[in-house]
Amino acid sequence: MTEPALSTSADDLLRATQGDYELEERSSLRRVAGLSTELTDVTEVEYRQLRLERVVLVGVWTEGSSEQAGASLAELARLAETAGSQVLDGLVQRRSRPDPATYIGAGKVDELRSAVLAAGADTVIADGELSPGQLRQLEDKLKVKVIDRTALILDIFAQHARSKDGKAQVELAQLSYLLPRLRGWGEALSRQVGGRAAGGVGIGGRGPGETKIELDRRRIRNRMAKLRREISGMKQVRATQRGERRRHDVPSVAIVGYTNAGKSSLLNALTGAGVLVEDALFATLDPTTRRTTTSDGRTYTLTDTVGFVRHLPHQLVEAFRSTLEETADADLLVHVVDASDALPEDQIKAVRQVLVEVGEQHDGRMPQELLVVNKTDAAGELQLARLRHLLPDAVFVSARAGDGVARLRERIAELLPTPEVEVDLLLPYVQGSLVARVHAEGEVLSEDHTPDGTRMRARVGAELATAVLPYAVVGAPEQNGAVH
């Protein structure tokens, strides 16, 4: 399904400068054309027991250019499609800040209500995070379900998570979002419940006179605490795996980037991993790690990580922090950018903002970054020329067509850390496993097969240098950092 595009008329309308707006026009709702979608298979998704089927989008344009405002709403349309919805209409309002009570202003809610009725929609999705009060007010006035961008993204994550780790992190993010919004979701939540009506909890299990909303909150907090403990345990397993790779001096490369930028396709092109490739937002939630080698035989790992998006909910950043730590511990970040996107600069900025948040938990340390502009086969020559000027150090590739992948392998090999210890060895033929390790983990400078064994000069890591120390050639020429 192609990404919805803004019509010329709507784009021209948004391009008007602030000085041309009258006060009334500046606060009016403007329809963003080109967002309607036709879906033949609408799947049922559950979040707050919602069926996200026929939706109208609404956004507030407070800053940035008209292109950015339109791109944000177009991206919201793609998110809604990914969740299984049919987008019927999209409206955007120009104002200095969202209305604290109703998001778009009380006078414009009636206009939005008319658009919802005309389209026959059953859900409104706001392009921002609504406060509990805004959510309650909009649902009361519009008489349809209202959700925000955060709830929509959380729903998509819940659909796509497959591993135990991913599901736990998504559930934690959902509960973090749900907790402050309980009061606004039905009068029945605030009734007092006791004894058997409380599911057998009763007095003593929940406290006398505890209302159902308090009971729900306590259950949610207990569940969140349990999830945090589980995620912490999974984090320890991943840390052990990373420590094992570091012990064997295997460099790691993390593939990061905006959602649907082609990270999984690039992983497949570099390693033949065969991971899921889908033209959908957040198709990858569970990290995939594969081993591959450089042209000179050095082994390194490539990890495909979860994609980012504009205004990524802070609950998700927090919940997925343990997964995103793979990026902070990597030796190199391959930052994939979608060349066919209308605003790739905004994608780069959004990704780097999340990476900075993750890096702050690691003493500010962030690995070296290699920008990779993907999908060059889907971008026009003018766009590619602009990106080459904007990103002179980037590697331009098409993971689908294979263009530029060989050059990317070379750049990764150049930027990977090289082993620090130089050794001169004579390894008996019975030590074939050590020869293989030197090839896999080190950089072989020379190799010769003699009657006594394999004579090698190589650069290796400290751990491997200790392992091969008994086979060091005595009296070899002194090298910088060499082991004899």
C-alpha positions as CSV (number, residue, x, y, z in Angstrom):
1,M,0.0,0.0,0.0
2,T,1.5,3.3,-1.0
3,E,2.0,6.1,1.5
4,P,-0.8,8.7,1.4
5,A,0.3,12.0,-0.2
6,L,-1.0,15.5,0.3
7,S,-3.0,16.9,-2.6
8,T,-1.6,20.0,-4.4
9,S,-4.6,22.1,-3.2
10,A,-4.1,21.2,0.4
11,D,-0.4,21.6,0.3
12,D,-0.8,25.1,-1.3
13,L,-3.3,26.0,1.4
14,L,-0.8,25.0,4.2
15,R,2.0,26.9,2.5
16,A,0.5,30.3,3.3
17,T,2.6,32.3,5.6
18,Q,1.5,33.3,9.0
19,G,1.2,36.9,8.0
20,D,-1.5,36.0,5.5
21,Y,-3.7,34.3,8.1
22,E,-6.6,36.2,9.6
23,L,-7.3,35.3,13.3
24,E,-10.4,33.3,12.4
25,E,-8.6,31.4,9.6
26,R,-5.7,30.6,11.7
27,S,-7.8,28.7,14.2
28,S,-10.0,26.9,11.6
29,L,-9.9,23.2,10.7
30,R,-8.5,22.5,7.3
31,R,-9.0,19.2,5.5
32,V,-5.9,17.4,4.5
33,A,-6.7,15.5,1.3
34,G,-5.2,12.3,0.0
35,L,-5.4,10.4,3.4
36,S,-8.4,8.2,2.6
37,T,-7.5,4.5,2.3
38,E,-9.3,1.4,1.0
39,L,-8.7,-1.7,3.0
40,T,-10.1,-5.1,2.0
41,D,-8.9,-6.9,5.1
42,V,-9.6,-4.9,8.3
43,T,-8.4,-6.9,11.3
44,E,-9.8,-6.5,14.8
45,V,-7.4,-5.0,17.2
46,E,-8.1,-4.6,20.9
47,Y,-7.0,-1.7,23.1
48,R,-9.5,-0.4,25.6
49,Q,-11.8,-2.9,23.7
50,L,-11.7,-0.7,20.6
51,R,-12.3,-1.7,17.0
52,L,-10.2,0.7,15.0
53,E,-12.1,0.5,11.7
54,R,-13.4,3.7,10.2
55,V,-11.4,6.7,11.5
56,V,-11.0,10.4,11.1
57,L,-7.7,12.0,11.9
58,V,-7.2,15.4,13.5
59,G,-4.0,17.2,14.2
60,V,-2.8,20.6,15.5
61,W,-0.1,22.4,13.6
62,T,1.8,24.5,16.2
63,E,5.3,24.8,14.7
64,G,7.5,23.9,11.8
65,S,6.7,24.0,8.1
66,S,3.5,23.1,6.2
67,E,5.3,20.1,4.8
68,Q,6.1,18.8,8.3
69,A,2.5,19.3,9.4
70,G,1.3,17.4,6.4
71,A,3.9,14.7,6.7
72,S,3.0,14.1,10.4
73,L,-0.7,13.6,9.5
74,A,0.2,11.4,6.5
75,E,2.4,9.3,8.9
76,L,-0.5,9.0,11.3
77,A,-2.6,7.7,8.4
78,R,0.0,5.0,7.8
79,L,0.0,4.1,11.5
80,A,-3.8,3.8,11.5
81,E,-3.6,1.5,8.4
82,T,-1.0,-0.7,10.1
83,A,-3.3,-1.0,13.1
84,G,-6.0,-2.3,10.7
85,S,-8.1,0.9,10.2
86,Q,-9.7,2.6,7.2
87,V,-8.8,6.3,7.1
88,L,-11.8,8.3,5.9
89,D,-10.7,11.9,6.4
90,G,-8.0,14.1,7.9
91,L,-8.1,17.6,9.3
92,V,-5.5,19.9,10.7
93,Q,-5.9,23.1,12.8
94,R,-3.4,25.9,12.9
95,R,-3.0,27.3,16.4
96,S,-0.2,28.4,18.7
97,R,-0.7,25.4,21.1
98,P,-3.3,22.6,21.6
99,D,-6.3,23.6,23.6
100,P,-5.9,22.3,27.1
101,A,-9.5,21.3,27.4
102,T,-10.4,19.8,24.0
103,Y,-7.1,19.7,22.0
104,I,-8.6,21.6,19.0
105,G,-10.7,24.2,20.8
106,A,-14.3,24.1,21.9
107,G,-15.6,26.0,18.9
108,K,-14.0,23.5,16.4
109,V,-15.2,20.3,18.1
110,D,-18.6,20.8,16.4
111,E,-16.9,21.1,13.0
112,L,-15.0,17.9,13.7
113,R,-18.3,16.2,14.9
114,S,-19.9,17.1,11.5
115,A,-16.9,15.7,9.6
116,V,-17.2,12.4,11.7
117,L,-20.9,12.1,10.9
118,A,-20.4,12.9,7.2
119,A,-17.7,10.3,6.9
120,G,-19.5,7.7,8.9
121,A,-16.6,7.2,11.2
122,D,-16.6,5.4,14.6
123,T,-13.2,6.6,15.9
124,V,-11.2,9.8,16.0
125,I,-7.4,9.6,16.2
126,A,-5.5,12.7,17.5
127,D,-2.0,13.4,16.2
128,G,-0.6,14.0,19.6
129,E,-0.8,12.7,23.2
130,L,-4.1,13.6,24.8
131,S,-4.4,14.3,28.5
132,P,-7.0,12.3,30.4
133,G,-9.2,15.4,30.5
134,Q,-8.9,16.1,26.8
135,L,-9.8,12.5,26.1
136,R,-12.8,12.6,28.3
137,Q,-14.1,15.9,26.8
138,L,-13.7,14.9,23.2
139,E,-15.5,11.6,23.7
140,D,-18.3,13.3,25.5
141,K,-18.7,15.9,22.7
142,L,-18.0,13.7,19.6
143,K,-20.0,10.7,20.8
144,V,-17.4,8.3,19.2
145,K,-14.3,6.6,20.5
146,V,-11.2,8.9,20.7
147,I,-7.6,7.7,21.0
148,D,-4.3,9.5,20.5
149,R,-1.1,8.8,18.6
150,T,0.5,7.2,21.7
151,A,-2.3,4.6,22.1
152,L,-2.2,3.9,18.4
153,I,1.5,3.1,18.4
154,L,1.1,1.0,21.6
155,D,-1.6,-1.0,19.9
156,I,0.6,-1.6,16.8
157,F,3.5,-2.7,19.1
158,A,1.1,-5.1,20.9
159,Q,0.1,-6.7,17.6
160,H,3.7,-7.1,16.3
161,A,5.5,-8.3,19.4
162,R,6.4,-12.0,19.2
163,S,9.1,-12.8,21.8
164,K,8.5,-13.0,25.5
165,D,10.8,-10.0,25.9
166,G,9.0,-7.9,23.4
167,K,5.5,-8.7,24.8
168,A,6.6,-7.9,28.3
169,Q,8.0,-4.5,27.3
170,V,4.9,-3.6,25.3
171,E,2.6,-4.6,28.2
172,L,4.6,-2.4,30.5
173,A,4.3,0.5,28.2
174,Q,0.6,0.0,27.8
175,L,0.0,-0.1,31.6
176,S,2.2,3.0,32.1
177,Y,-0.1,4.8,29.6
178,L,-3.3,3.3,31.0
179,L,-2.7,4.1,34.7
180,P,-3.3,7.9,34.7
181,R,-6.3,7.5,32.4
182,L,-8.4,5.0,34.4
183,R,-10.7,7.7,35.8
184,G,-11.9,8.9,32.4
185,W,-12.9,5.5,31.1
186,G,-16.3,4.9,32.5
187,E,-18.3,5.8,35.6
188,A,-18.4,2.2,36.6
189,L,-14.7,2.3,37.4
190,S,-15.2,4.6,40.4
191,R,-17.9,2.5,42.1
192,Q,-17.1,0.8,45.4
193,V,-16.7,-2.9,45.3
194,G,-16.4,-5.3,48.2
195,G,-16.2,-9.0,49.0
196,R,-17.0,-11.4,46.2
197,A,-17.9,-8.6,43.8
198,A,-14.2,-7.7,43.8
199,G,-13.3,-11.0,42.3
200,G,-12.7,-12.7,45.6
201,V,-10.2,-10.2,46.8
202,G,-12.4,-8.9,49.7
203,I,-11.5,-6.9,52.8
204,G,-8.0,-7.4,53.9
205,G,-6.9,-8.2,50.3
206,R,-7.6,-4.7,49.2
207,G,-8.5,-2.6,52.2
208,P,-12.1,-1.8,53.4
209,G,-14.1,0.6,51.2
210,E,-11.5,0.5,48.4
211,T,-13.1,1.6,45.1
212,K,-12.8,-0.4,42.0
213,I,-10.6,2.3,40.4
214,E,-8.2,2.0,43.4
215,L,-8.3,-1.7,43.1
216,D,-7.5,-1.5,39.4
217,R,-4.7,0.9,40.0
218,R,-3.1,-1.4,42.6
219,R,-3.4,-4.4,40.4
220,I,-1.8,-2.4,37.5
221,R,1.0,-1.2,39.8
222,N,1.7,-4.8,41.0
223,R,1.7,-6.1,37.4
224,M,4.1,-3.3,36.3
225,A,6.4,-4.2,39.2
226,K,6.4,-7.8,38.1
227,L,7.0,-6.9,34.5
228,R,10.0,-4.7,35.4
229,R,11.5,-7.6,37.4
230,E,11.0,-9.9,34.4
231,I,12.5,-7.4,31.9
232,S,15.5,-6.9,34.3
233,G,16.1,-10.6,34.2
234,M,15.9,-10.7,30.4
235,K,18.3,-7.7,30.3
236,Q,20.8,-9.7,32.3
237,V,20.7,-12.6,29.8
238,R,21.3,-10.1,26.9
239,A,24.2,-8.5,28.9
240,T,25.7,-12.0,29.3
241,Q,25.4,-12.7,25.6
242,R,27.0,-9.3,24.8
243,G,29.8,-10.0,27.3
244,E,30.5,-13.4,25.7
245,R,30.9,-11.7,22.3
246,R,33.2,-9.1,23.8
247,R,35.2,-11.7,25.6
248,H,35.8,-13.3,22.2
249,D,36.6,-9.9,20.7
250,V,33.7,-10.1,18.2
251,P,32.8,-6.5,17.2
252,S,29.1,-5.6,17.0
253,V,27.2,-3.4,14.6
254,A,23.7,-2.2,15.4
255,I,21.3,-1.2,12.6
256,V,19.1,1.7,13.7
257,G,16.8,4.1,11.8
258,Y,13.3,5.3,11.3
259,T,10.5,2.7,11.0
260,N,10.1,1.3,7.5
261,A,13.5,2.7,6.4
262,G,14.6,-0.8,5.2
263,K,16.7,-2.0,8.2
264,S,15.6,-5.6,7.9
265,S,16.1,-5.6,4.2
266,L,19.6,-4.3,4.7
267,L,20.3,-7.0,7.3
268,N,19.2,-9.6,4.8
269,A,21.3,-8.1,2.1
270,L,24.4,-8.1,4.3
271,T,24.0,-11.5,6.0
272,G,21.3,-13.4,4.2
273,A,19.5,-13.6,7.5
274,G,16.0,-14.1,6.0
275,V,14.2,-12.0,8.6
276,L,10.7,-10.6,8.0
277,V,10.6,-7.8,5.5
278,E,7.3,-6.0,5.2
279,D,6.2,-2.6,3.9
280,A,4.6,-1.7,7.2
281,L,5.5,0.4,10.2
282,F,7.1,-1.4,13.1
283,A,7.3,-4.7,11.3
284,T,10.3,-5.5,13.5
285,L,10.1,-5.3,17.2
286,D,12.2,-8.2,18.4
287,P,16.0,-7.6,17.7
288,T,17.6,-10.1,15.4
289,T,21.4,-10.7,15.6
290,R,23.4,-12.4,12.9
291,R,27.1,-13.1,12.4
292,T,28.9,-12.2,9.2
293,T,32.5,-11.5,8.1
294,T,34.4,-8.7,6.5
295,S,36.3,-9.1,3.2
296,D,39.5,-9.8,5.1
297,G,37.8,-12.5,7.2
298,R,37.0,-10.7,10.5
299,T,33.8,-11.8,12.2
300,Y,31.3,-9.3,13.5
301,T,27.6,-9.3,14.5
302,L,24.8,-7.3,13.0
303,T,21.7,-6.5,15.0
304,D,18.4,-5.3,13.6
305,T,16.7,-3.1,16.2
306,V,13.2,-1.6,16.6
307,G,12.4,1.4,14.4
308,F,11.8,4.9,15.6
309,V,9.1,7.3,14.8
310,R,8.3,11.0,15.3
311,H,7.0,11.7,18.9
312,L,7.8,8.1,19.9
313,P,5.9,7.6,23.2
314,H,8.1,8.0,26.2
315,Q,6.5,4.9,27.7
316,L,7.9,2.9,24.8
317,V,11.3,4.5,25.1
318,E,11.4,3.5,28.8
319,A,10.0,0.0,28.3
320,F,12.3,-0.8,25.3
321,R,15.3,0.8,26.9
322,S,16.8,-2.6,27.7
323,T,16.4,-3.6,24.1
324,L,17.8,-0.3,22.8
325,E,20.9,-0.8,25.0
326,E,22.1,-3.0,22.2
327,T,22.8,0.3,20.3
328,A,24.7,1.9,23.1
329,D,27.0,-1.2,23.5
330,A,27.7,-1.6,19.8
331,D,31.0,-0.7,18.2
332,L,29.3,0.9,15.2
333,L,25.8,2.3,14.5
334,V,24.5,1.8,10.9
335,H,21.9,4.6,10.7
336,V,19.5,3.8,7.9
337,V,17.6,6.7,6.2
338,D,14.8,6.3,3.7
339,A,15.8,8.2,0.5
340,S,12.2,8.1,-0.8
341,D,10.8,9.9,2.2
342,A,9.7,13.6,1.7
343,L,11.5,14.8,4.8
344,P,14.5,12.5,5.6
345,E,16.1,15.2,7.7
346,D,13.3,14.9,10.2
347,Q,13.7,11.1,10.3
348,I,17.4,11.5,11.1
349,K,16.6,14.1,13.9
350,A,13.9,11.8,15.4
351,V,16.2,8.8,15.5
352,R,19.1,10.8,17.0
353,Q,16.8,12.2,19.8
354,V,16.0,8.7,20.9
355,L,19.6,7.6,20.7
356,V,20.6,10.5,22.9
357,E,18.1,9.4,25.5
358,V,19.5,5.9,25.5
359,G,23.1,7.1,25.6
360,E,22.4,9.3,28.6
361,Q,21.9,6.0,30.6
362,H,25.4,4.9,29.5
363,D,27.4,7.9,30.7
364,G,26.7,9.7,27.4
365,R,28.6,7.2,25.4
366,M,27.4,6.6,21.9
367,P,29.2,4.6,19.2
368,Q,30.4,5.9,15.9
369,E,27.6,6.5,13.4
370,L,27.6,5.5,9.7
371,L,24.7,7.0,7.8
372,V,23.3,4.7,5.1
373,V,20.7,6.2,2.6
374,N,18.5,3.3,1.5
375,K,15.8,2.9,-1.1
376,T,17.8,4.8,-3.7
377,D,15.9,2.9,-6.4
378,A,12.6,4.5,-5.2
379,A,14.0,8.1,-5.0
380,G,14.3,10.6,-7.8
381,E,17.6,12.0,-9.1
382,L,16.9,15.4,-7.7
383,Q,16.2,14.0,-4.2
384,L,19.4,11.9,-4.3
385,A,21.5,14.9,-5.4
386,R,20.1,16.9,-2.5
387,L,20.8,14.1,0.0
388,R,24.4,13.6,-1.4
389,H,25.0,17.3,-0.8
390,L,23.3,17.2,2.7
391,L,25.0,13.9,3.8
392,P,28.4,13.8,2.0
393,D,29.8,11.0,4.2
394,A,26.8,8.7,3.8
395,V,26.7,5.4,1.8
396,F,23.9,5.2,-0.8
397,V,22.4,1.8,-1.3
398,S,19.3,-0.1,-2.4
399,A,19.0,-3.1,-0.2
400,R,16.2,-4.5,-2.5
401,A,18.3,-4.1,-5.8
402,G,21.7,-4.8,-4.2
403,D,23.2,-1.5,-5.4
404,G,25.9,-0.1,-3.1
405,V,25.8,-3.1,-0.7
406,A,29.4,-4.1,-1.5
407,R,30.6,-0.5,-0.8
408,L,28.7,-0.6,2.5
409,R,30.5,-3.8,3.5
410,E,33.8,-2.0,2.8
411,R,32.9,1.0,4.9
412,I,31.8,-1.2,7.8
413,A,35.1,-3.1,7.7
414,E,37.0,0.2,7.7
415,L,35.1,1.5,10.7
416,L,35.2,-1.6,12.9
417,P,37.7,-1.6,15.7
418,T,40.8,-3.6,14.8
419,P,42.5,-6.0,17.3
420,E,45.2,-4.3,19.3
421,V,47.8,-7.1,20.0
422,E,50.1,-8.3,17.3
423,V,51.3,-11.9,17.6
424,D,53.8,-14.1,15.7
425,L,52.7,-17.7,16.1
426,L,53.6,-21.3,15.1
427,L,50.4,-23.3,15.7
428,P,50.7,-27.1,15.4
429,Y,48.2,-28.7,12.9
430,V,46.4,-30.3,15.8
431,Q,45.4,-26.8,17.0
432,G,43.2,-26.1,14.0
433,S,40.5,-24.6,16.3
434,L,42.9,-21.9,17.3
435,V,43.8,-21.2,13.7
436,A,40.1,-20.8,13.0
437,R,39.7,-18.4,15.9
438,V,42.5,-16.2,14.8
439,H,40.9,-16.0,11.3
440,A,37.4,-15.3,12.8
441,E,38.3,-12.9,15.6
442,G,41.6,-11.4,14.5
443,E,43.2,-9.8,11.5
444,V,45.7,-12.1,9.7
445,L,48.7,-10.3,8.4
446,S,50.6,-13.3,7.0
447,E,50.2,-17.1,7.0
448,D,52.4,-19.9,5.9
449,H,52.2,-23.7,6.2
450,T,55.4,-25.3,7.4
451,P,56.3,-28.9,8.4
452,D,55.9,-28.0,12.1
453,G,52.6,-26.2,11.8
454,T,50.9,-23.0,10.6
455,R,53.1,-19.9,10.9
456,M,50.9,-16.8,11.4
457,R,51.4,-13.1,12.0
458,A,48.1,-11.5,13.2
459,R,46.5,-8.8,15.2
460,V,44.2,-10.3,17.9
461,G,42.3,-9.2,21.0
462,A,43.7,-9.5,24.5
463,E,41.8,-12.6,25.4
464,L,42.8,-14.5,22.3
465,A,46.4,-13.3,22.7
466,T,46.5,-15.0,26.1
467,A,45.1,-18.2,24.6
468,V,47.7,-18.4,21.9
469,L,50.6,-17.3,24.1
470,P,52.1,-20.8,24.4
471,Y,52.6,-20.9,20.6
472,A,54.3,-17.5,20.2
473,V,57.5,-17.7,18.3
474,V,60.5,-16.9,20.6
475,G,62.9,-14.3,19.2
476,A,60.5,-12.9,16.6
477,P,61.1,-9.3,15.6
478,E,59.8,-6.9,18.2
479,Q,56.4,-5.4,17.2
480,N,54.4,-2.7,18.8
481,G,52.3,-4.4,21.4
482,A,53.5,-7.8,20.2
483,V,53.3,-11.0,22.3
484,H,56.4,-13.3,22.1
